[in-house]
Amino acid sequence: MEPQFHEKSPASFLSRIRDALPDLHRAERKLGAFLLDFPGDLASYDAQELARLSGVSKATVSRFVRRIGFENYETARRAARDERQTGSRHFIAHAGPATLPETLSEEMANIAWTLDRIAPEELDALADAILKARRVWLVGYRISRVFADYLYWQLLKVIPAATAIPQAGESLGEYTAEMTADDLVILVALRRRAANTEPLIAEFDRMGVPLALITDDGCAPDSRARWHVRCRIETSSPQFNHAAVVNICHRIVTQTTLKAGSEARRRLRQIDEANERMGEV
Protein backbone atom coordinates (compact mmCIF):
# COMPACT_ATOMS: atom_id res chain seq x y z
CA MET A 1 0.00 0.00 0.00
CA GLU A 2 1.34 3.44 -0.95
CA PRO A 3 1.60 6.21 1.65
CA GLN A 4 -1.74 7.95 2.03
CA PHE A 5 -0.30 11.39 2.79
CA HIS A 6 2.55 13.56 1.66
CA GLU A 7 4.85 15.01 4.34
CA LYS A 8 3.46 18.47 3.75
CA SER A 9 -0.11 17.32 4.23
CA PRO A 10 -1.98 19.36 6.84
CA ALA A 11 -3.27 16.14 8.41
CA SER A 12 -2.20 15.79 12.02
CA PHE A 13 -0.01 12.93 13.20
CA LEU A 14 -2.87 11.28 15.09
CA SER A 15 -5.36 11.71 12.24
CA ARG A 16 -2.92 9.99 9.89
CA ILE A 17 -2.89 6.97 12.17
CA ARG A 18 -6.68 6.91 12.59
CA ASP A 19 -7.24 7.17 8.83
CA ALA A 20 -4.75 4.43 7.99
CA LEU A 21 -5.65 2.01 10.80
CA PRO A 22 -8.41 -0.02 9.04
CA ASP A 23 -6.11 -0.89 6.10
CA LEU A 24 -3.00 -1.83 8.07
CA HIS A 25 -1.69 -5.36 8.52
CA ARG A 26 -2.16 -6.93 11.95
CA ALA A 27 1.24 -6.03 13.42
CA GLU A 28 1.06 -2.50 12.02
CA ARG A 29 -2.49 -2.13 13.35
CA LYS A 30 -1.22 -3.21 16.77
CA LEU A 31 1.45 -0.50 16.63
CA GLY A 32 -1.07 2.07 15.39
CA ALA A 33 -3.48 1.30 18.23
CA PHE A 34 -0.59 1.57 20.69
CA LEU A 35 0.42 4.99 19.34
CA LEU A 36 -3.14 6.29 19.47
CA ASP A 37 -2.97 5.67 23.22
CA PHE A 38 0.66 6.73 23.69
CA PRO A 39 1.81 8.95 20.77
CA GLY A 40 4.38 10.55 23.03
CA ASP A 41 6.37 7.33 22.92
CA LEU A 42 7.21 7.90 19.25
CA ALA A 43 8.34 11.43 20.09
CA SER A 44 10.47 10.23 22.99
CA TYR A 45 12.02 6.90 21.91
CA ASP A 46 14.02 5.55 19.02
CA ALA A 47 12.58 2.88 16.69
CA GLN A 48 14.11 -0.02 18.61
CA GLU A 49 12.68 1.18 21.94
CA LEU A 50 9.27 1.80 20.42
CA ALA A 51 9.24 -1.69 18.90
CA ARG A 52 9.99 -3.20 22.30
CA LEU A 53 7.32 -1.15 24.10
CA SER A 54 4.60 -1.94 21.57
CA GLY A 55 5.49 -5.61 21.08
CA VAL A 56 6.29 -5.46 17.36
CA SER A 57 9.45 -5.73 15.30
CA LYS A 58 11.65 -2.81 14.30
CA ALA A 59 10.84 -3.61 10.66
CA THR A 60 7.14 -3.17 11.47
CA VAL A 61 7.88 0.26 12.89
CA SER A 62 9.69 1.25 9.70
CA ARG A 63 6.86 -0.01 7.48
CA PHE A 64 4.26 1.69 9.65
CA VAL A 65 5.73 5.20 9.41
CA ARG A 66 5.96 4.88 5.63
CA ARG A 67 2.36 3.71 5.40
CA ILE A 68 1.12 6.79 7.23
CA GLY A 69 3.03 9.04 4.88
CA PHE A 70 6.48 9.70 6.34
CA GLU A 71 9.79 9.10 4.60
CA ASN A 72 11.41 7.52 7.65
CA TYR A 73 11.17 7.16 11.42
CA GLU A 74 13.02 10.38 12.23
CA THR A 75 10.63 12.39 10.04
CA ALA A 76 7.64 10.87 11.85
CA ARG A 77 9.34 11.49 15.18
CA ARG A 78 9.82 15.18 14.39
CA ALA A 79 6.15 15.45 13.40
CA ALA A 80 5.11 13.87 16.70
CA ARG A 81 7.36 16.28 18.61
CA ASP A 82 5.91 19.25 16.72
CA GLU A 83 2.36 18.12 17.45
CA ARG A 84 3.22 17.65 21.11
CA GLN A 85 4.10 21.35 21.22
CA THR A 86 0.56 22.26 20.10
CA GLY A 87 -0.72 21.05 23.44
CA SER A 88 -2.41 17.70 22.94
CA ARG A 89 -2.36 15.90 26.29
CA HIS A 90 -2.22 12.59 24.37
CA PHE A 91 1.43 13.27 23.63
CA ILE A 92 2.52 13.43 27.26
CA ALA A 93 1.39 9.93 28.25
CA HIS A 94 3.81 7.00 28.08
CA ALA A 95 3.17 3.28 28.25
CA GLY A 96 5.40 2.79 31.27
CA PRO A 97 3.64 3.88 34.51
CA ALA A 98 5.38 6.54 36.57
CA THR A 99 6.05 5.84 40.24
CA LEU A 100 5.19 8.34 42.97
CA PRO A 101 8.85 9.38 43.43
CA GLU A 102 9.14 9.90 39.66
CA THR A 103 5.97 12.01 39.64
CA LEU A 104 7.20 14.15 42.53
CA SER A 105 10.56 14.51 40.83
CA GLU A 106 8.82 15.76 37.67
CA GLU A 107 6.83 18.29 39.66
CA MET A 108 9.90 19.61 41.42
CA ALA A 109 11.83 19.79 38.15
CA ASN A 110 8.96 21.70 36.49
CA ILE A 111 8.80 24.18 39.36
CA ALA A 112 12.58 24.65 39.38
CA TRP A 113 12.65 25.17 35.59
CA THR A 114 9.90 27.77 35.88
CA LEU A 115 11.39 29.71 38.80
CA ASP A 116 14.83 29.74 37.19
CA ARG A 117 13.36 31.82 34.37
CA ILE A 118 11.77 34.62 36.34
CA ALA A 119 13.81 36.96 38.50
CA PRO A 120 12.53 37.81 42.01
CA GLU A 121 12.56 41.51 41.09
CA GLU A 122 10.13 40.78 38.25
CA LEU A 123 7.61 39.26 40.66
CA ASP A 124 8.23 42.20 42.98
CA ALA A 125 7.49 44.67 40.17
CA LEU A 126 4.34 42.74 39.23
CA ALA A 127 3.11 42.91 42.82
CA ASP A 128 3.70 46.68 42.81
CA ALA A 129 1.75 47.00 39.56
CA ILE A 130 -1.16 44.98 40.99
CA LEU A 131 -1.38 47.29 44.01
CA LYS A 132 -1.14 50.48 41.93
CA ALA A 133 -3.55 49.49 39.15
CA ARG A 134 -6.92 51.19 38.87
CA ARG A 135 -8.36 47.73 38.22
CA VAL A 136 -6.82 44.26 37.79
CA TRP A 137 -8.48 42.07 35.17
CA LEU A 138 -7.99 38.30 35.42
CA VAL A 139 -8.56 36.51 32.11
CA GLY A 140 -8.52 32.81 31.24
CA TYR A 141 -10.32 30.22 29.15
CA ARG A 142 -10.70 26.45 29.59
CA ILE A 143 -8.20 25.10 32.12
CA SER A 144 -6.60 28.54 32.29
CA ARG A 145 -9.82 29.94 33.79
CA VAL A 146 -9.21 27.84 36.91
CA PHE A 147 -5.97 29.70 37.60
CA ALA A 148 -7.42 33.10 36.67
CA ASP A 149 -10.22 32.47 39.18
CA TYR A 150 -7.69 31.36 41.81
CA LEU A 151 -5.79 34.62 41.38
CA TYR A 152 -9.05 36.56 41.51
CA TRP A 153 -10.31 35.01 44.75
CA GLN A 154 -6.94 35.41 46.44
CA LEU A 155 -6.25 38.96 45.25
CA LEU A 156 -9.78 40.07 46.14
CA LYS A 157 -8.81 39.66 49.80
CA VAL A 158 -6.04 42.21 49.31
CA ILE A 159 -7.31 44.61 46.64
CA PRO A 160 -10.98 45.46 46.00
CA ALA A 161 -10.54 46.29 42.31
CA ALA A 162 -10.09 42.79 40.89
CA THR A 163 -12.38 41.28 38.25
CA ALA A 164 -12.37 37.83 36.58
CA ILE A 165 -13.60 37.96 32.99
CA PRO A 166 -15.49 37.07 30.92
CA GLN A 167 -18.52 35.78 32.79
CA ALA A 168 -21.05 33.44 31.17
CA GLY A 169 -22.74 34.98 28.15
CA GLU A 170 -20.45 38.00 28.06
CA SER A 171 -18.03 39.17 25.39
CA LEU A 172 -14.58 40.56 26.14
CA GLY A 173 -15.41 43.71 24.21
CA GLU A 174 -17.78 44.67 27.02
CA TYR A 175 -14.74 44.85 29.30
CA THR A 176 -11.97 46.07 27.00
CA ALA A 177 -14.15 49.09 26.25
CA GLU A 178 -13.64 50.29 29.83
CA MET A 179 -9.98 49.34 30.24
CA THR A 180 -7.34 52.05 30.47
CA ALA A 181 -3.56 52.25 30.59
CA ASP A 182 -3.90 52.57 34.38
CA ASP A 183 -5.26 49.01 34.58
CA LEU A 184 -3.44 45.70 34.60
CA VAL A 185 -4.42 42.51 32.80
CA ILE A 186 -3.22 39.11 34.00
CA LEU A 187 -3.91 36.66 31.19
CA VAL A 188 -3.49 32.94 31.82
CA ALA A 189 -3.12 31.14 28.48
CA LEU A 190 -2.02 27.53 28.92
CA ARG A 191 -2.22 24.75 26.38
CA ARG A 192 -4.44 24.44 24.54
CA ARG A 193 -4.82 28.16 24.11
CA ALA A 194 -8.19 29.53 23.05
CA ALA A 195 -8.35 30.66 19.42
CA ASN A 196 -8.88 34.30 20.40
CA THR A 197 -5.70 34.50 22.52
CA GLU A 198 -3.52 36.14 19.87
CA PRO A 199 -6.11 38.79 18.88
CA LEU A 200 -6.71 39.47 22.57
CA ILE A 201 -3.02 40.08 23.28
CA ALA A 202 -2.84 42.29 20.19
CA GLU A 203 -5.81 44.31 21.47
CA PHE A 204 -4.23 44.86 24.88
CA ASP A 205 -1.03 45.94 23.12
CA ARG A 206 -2.95 48.34 20.86
CA MET A 207 -4.69 49.88 23.89
CA GLY A 208 -1.47 50.20 25.90
CA VAL A 209 -2.88 48.16 28.81
CA PRO A 210 -0.04 46.57 30.82
CA LEU A 211 -0.12 42.79 30.47
CA ALA A 212 1.16 39.99 32.67
CA LEU A 213 1.09 36.75 30.70
CA ILE A 214 1.19 33.29 32.26
CA THR A 215 1.69 30.48 29.74
CA ASP A 216 3.22 27.04 29.48
CA ASP A 217 6.80 26.53 28.30
CA GLY A 218 5.65 25.68 24.78
CA CYS A 219 4.86 29.35 24.20
CA ALA A 220 7.71 31.53 22.95
CA PRO A 221 8.54 34.66 24.97
CA ASP A 222 6.13 37.45 24.01
CA SER A 223 7.63 40.94 24.06
CA ARG A 224 4.18 42.53 24.13
CA ALA A 225 3.74 41.37 27.72
CA ARG A 226 5.42 43.44 30.42
CA TRP A 227 5.71 40.21 32.41
CA HIS A 228 5.72 36.80 30.77
CA VAL A 229 5.97 33.79 33.07
CA ARG A 230 6.46 30.50 31.22
CA CYS A 231 5.57 27.46 33.32
CA ARG A 232 6.76 23.95 32.51
CA ILE A 233 3.79 21.57 32.61
CA GLU A 234 5.00 18.44 30.79
CA THR A 235 4.91 15.11 32.56
CA SER A 236 4.93 11.38 31.82
CA SER A 237 1.36 11.02 33.10
CA PRO A 238 -1.76 11.22 30.88
CA GLN A 239 -2.42 14.80 32.06
CA PHE A 240 -0.39 17.98 32.18
CA ASN A 241 1.09 18.77 35.58
CA HIS A 242 0.20 22.31 36.66
CA ALA A 243 2.20 22.38 39.90
CA ALA A 244 4.46 25.13 38.52
CA VAL A 245 1.43 27.24 37.54
CA VAL A 246 -0.06 26.97 41.04
CA ASN A 247 3.34 27.84 42.50
CA ILE A 248 3.63 30.99 40.40
CA CYS A 249 0.07 32.06 41.23
CA HIS A 250 0.77 31.55 44.92
CA ARG A 251 3.96 33.60 44.71
CA ILE A 252 2.16 36.46 42.95
CA VAL A 253 -0.57 36.53 45.60
CA THR A 254 1.88 36.20 48.50
CA GLN A 255 4.21 38.92 47.22
CA THR A 256 1.26 41.25 46.63
CA THR A 257 -0.09 40.61 50.14
CA LEU A 258 3.30 41.25 51.74
CA LYS A 259 3.83 44.47 49.82
CA ALA A 260 0.34 45.69 50.72
CA GLY A 261 1.45 45.59 54.36
CA SER A 262 -0.88 46.81 57.10
CA GLU A 263 -3.62 47.74 54.64
CA ALA A 264 -3.84 44.12 53.48
CA ARG A 265 -3.93 42.87 57.06
CA ARG A 266 -6.69 45.34 57.87
CA ARG A 267 -8.76 44.24 54.88
CA LEU A 268 -8.28 40.54 55.69
CA ARG A 269 -9.34 41.19 59.27
CA GLN A 270 -12.46 43.07 58.14
CA ILE A 271 -13.40 40.24 55.77
CA ASP A 272 -13.01 37.61 58.48
CA GLU A 273 -15.00 39.64 61.02
CA ALA A 274 -17.83 40.28 58.54
CA ASN A 275 -17.95 36.60 57.58
CA GLU A 276 -18.17 35.62 61.25
CA ARG A 277 -21.08 38.01 61.85
CA MET A 278 -22.94 36.64 58.82
CA GLY A 279 -22.19 33.01 59.61
CA GLU A 280 -20.13 32.53 56.47
CA VAL A 281 -17.35 30.71 58.35
C-alpha positions, 0 to 999 in steps of 0.5 A: 500500500502506498503512503496515504499522505505527503509530508506536507499534508496538513493532516495531524499525526494522530489523524494519519494513524486513525485514517490508515488504521483499518487498512493496516496489517495486523502487526502494524495495526497493533502499533497504530493502536498503541500509538493512538494511546501513547503517541508521546512514545514515538516522540520520545524513543528511538525505533528499537525502543518503540518496537519493544514497548509496543510488542512489534518488530523494528521492521514493522515500525519502519513499514508503519511510518511509511504507510502513514506518509512519512519518509522515515522514522526520524521524520515521523518522530519530528512530526510527533514532537511538533504536534506535542508542542501544540498542546495535545495531552495525548502526547505526554502519556507513556506506556510505562507507569510513573512511580510516585517518586518519579511524579514528585521529581517531575513536579519539582523539576517543572517548578525549578525550571519555571522559577529559574526563568523569572527573576525575584525583582520581576515578581516584585514589580508585578506585585507593585503594579497589581497594588497600583492598578486602577483595576486588575483584570484576570482573564482565562479560558478552559483550564486557564480559567481555573488559575485566573479564578484562583488569582481573583479570589486570592487577590480580592482579599487584598485589593478590592478592584479585581475582576475575573472575565469574561462571565457566562454569556459575556463578550470581552469587548464589554470589558476592553471598552472600559480598560485604560492604561492605568489598569493591569491585565493578568492573562493565563493562556495555557495549552491548549490556548483559546483561538482568540488568545492572539487577537486578545493580546494584540488588542491589549497591546494596541490599547497600551494596557499593561499585560502579565502573561502566564503560559506554558513553556511551549509558548515563545517569549512574548515581548508585548507582555510586560511580564511573561511567566512561562511554566513547565507543565509536561509530565509522563502522566496522561495529564499535564502537571500544573504544579508550577502554575499553582506555585507561580500564582501563589507567589504572585498573591503572597508577594502582593499581600506582603507588599500591601502591608498593614492595609492588606492585614486590615482588609483581611481582618475586616473580611473575616469579622464580617464573615463571622457576623454573617455566619459565612465561616 
